[in-house]
Amino acid sequence: MAKTLKDHLEFALESLEEATFKRFKRTLNDAQVEDGYDKIPRGRLEKADTMDVADRIISNYRQEYGLQITVEVLEKINKKDVAEELRSAAGAVGPAGSTAPPLNPSTGGAGARPSGKHFVDMHREDIIQRCTLVDPILDRLLSLELITEEQYDLVRVMNTTQNKMRELYRLMLGWGESDKDQFYQALKEQNGPLVRDLGGR
């Protein structure tokens, strides 16, 4: 499976010594962020491991800005070598967050998308409005470790299925093609008629 930007972030953070990683988290929390973005709450970072921090960076700042702010923080804590390695590695990641080639629509693959966009992106509005079984999808995504326990609980407490799907789509902002394929498969298993009605296979 091709590496996503999140994978590269995790690898970069794992290369830091424990004390340096703590410094990274403090500096990340103190960093000035662009308008339209909120800082990650300090309490969410203090005990977070490398996987959690990478996940929060992508969730909070999306991919492009998440990479930018991570590189800036690494440079601020004098880990320019790690910053440069991350920048180089992430350069191979495509705009959707994965180096995996697009699936051929004619094969009926999970992400069949004649427009170049993934099925779940093309039909975002319909899926949000019409998906009825969300909890089984969350169970599948949690078992695949595409969402954390905290994210799972956050989505489940939403009061309507539409709000659950909106929050799930927000969490998907940093996902690559293969992650979206997993979401598509779970969606198809639990809401097959909807997927077929939207032209999925």
N, C-alpha and C positions, 0 to 999 in steps of 0.2 A: 504494500500500500504506500502510495506517495505521501511524503511528509507535508503537513500543513504548516502555516505560519505558527500556529500554537505549538506544534512539535518543536520548531526551531527556537521559539522563546523558552520553552521548558529546558531544552538542551543547554542553551546559553546560561540560564539561571542555575542549572545543576552544576555548571563548571565553577561557580563561585564558592569560595570557602564560607563556612557558616557565618563568621563575623561580617564578611563582605556582603553576604546575602541579606543580613539584617540591615546593613547600611543602605543597600539597594532599596529595601522596602521603606525605610525612613525617608530617603531622598525622593523616591517615587511619590510618597505622600505629600512632600513639601513642594514638589515641582509645580510651576505655574502651567495651567492647561489652557488651551484655546477656548474661545467663546463657544458655547454649545455643548461643552463637555463638563462633567462633574468629577471632582477628585474621588478616588476610591476612599471610603471611610477608613480612618486609621485602625479602628478595631477589627476591620475585615482583613487587614494585612498583617497585624502583629503575630498571629500564630499560624498564618497561612504557609503551606509548603510551596515548593516551586510550581507544582501542577496547579494549585489553587491561584497563585499569583498570576501565572500565564493566562488562566481562564478569566480572571477578573480584568486583566489588561485588555483582552479581546472583547469582553462583554461591555466594559465601560467606554473604551476608546475606538472600537472596531479595528479592522486590520491595519490599514495604512497608517493611521495616526498612532495606533498601538505600537507598531514597529518603531515609528519616529521617536515617541516619547521614551521607549525602552532604550534605544540607542543613546539618546541624550542623557538619560540617567546613568547608564554604564560609563559614559565618557566623564560625567561629573564625579564619579567615584573612582576615577583613574583606572578603569578597566577598558581602555581603548582597544586592546587586542580582542577582547570578547565582543565588543561593540562592532568591530570591523568584521569578525567572523559571522556574527549574526546578520549584518547587513548583506554580506556576500551570499550566505545561505538562503536568506529570505528573497534575494533577487531572483531565485529560480522558481519561486512560488507564483503561480498565475493569479490573475485578478480575483478568481473565485476562491483563492486560498489553497489550491492544490495543484501539484504538477501533473496530476493524472489527466490523460487526454480525454476529450469529450466523448461520451458514449454515442454510438451511431444510432440516430432515431429509428432507422429502418429495422434494427435488431430488436426493438421493443425493450431495450434495457431500462434499468430502474429510472434513470434520469432522462429518458427520451425527450429531446427539446429541439425541434426544428428551428426555433428562433435563435438558438445559441444560449438561451437562458434555461436554467434548471426548471423542471416541471413545478416544483414547490414554490419557486419564485414567480413563475409565469401566472400561477393561479392562486397567489397569496390571498387575495380578497375573497374569492369563492371558498377556499379552504377554511379561512377564519369564520366566515358566516355559516357554512354548511356542515362542517365537521361535527359529528355528534358524540363520538367516542374518543375522548382525549386522554383519560386516565390510563387505559391500556397502552397508548402510545408513549406516555411518560414512563410507564414501567419498563418498556422495551429500551427507551433511550437511556434510562438509568442503568439497566443491566449492561448496556454497551459502554457505559461510562462517558456518554456524550453530554450528559448533564450531571451535576453534583446532587447530593442529598438535599442541600440547601435550596438549589434551584428547583428541584422536584417539589419540595414543600411549598416554595413560593408560588409555583404555577397552580398547584392543587387547591390552594385556598381561594383562588379567584372565584367570584360568585356566578359567573356564566361561562359556558363553553367558549363563547366568542372571546371573552377576556383571557381565558386560559391560552387560547391559540395566539392571541396578540402577544402575550408575554413570552410564549414559546418562540415565536418568530423573532422577538427581540433578542432572546438568548442565541438564536441561530445566526446572528449577524457575522460572527467570526468563523462560521463553519466553512469547510471546504466541500468540494463536490462529493467525495466519498461519504462524508458525514450526512449530507443532504440525501444521498442515496439511501442511507439507513433510515432516515426519517420517512422517505417516500415509501419504503418497503413496509414500515410499521403502519403508515397511513393506509396503504392499500389493503393490508391484512384486516384492519379494524373498520375501515370505511370504504370497502371495495366499490359499492355502487357509485359513490361520489367520485372516486378516481376514474372509473370507467366513463362516467357522464362528462368528465372534463377532458376526456381523450387519452387517458393513461392506459397502460397495458399491464 
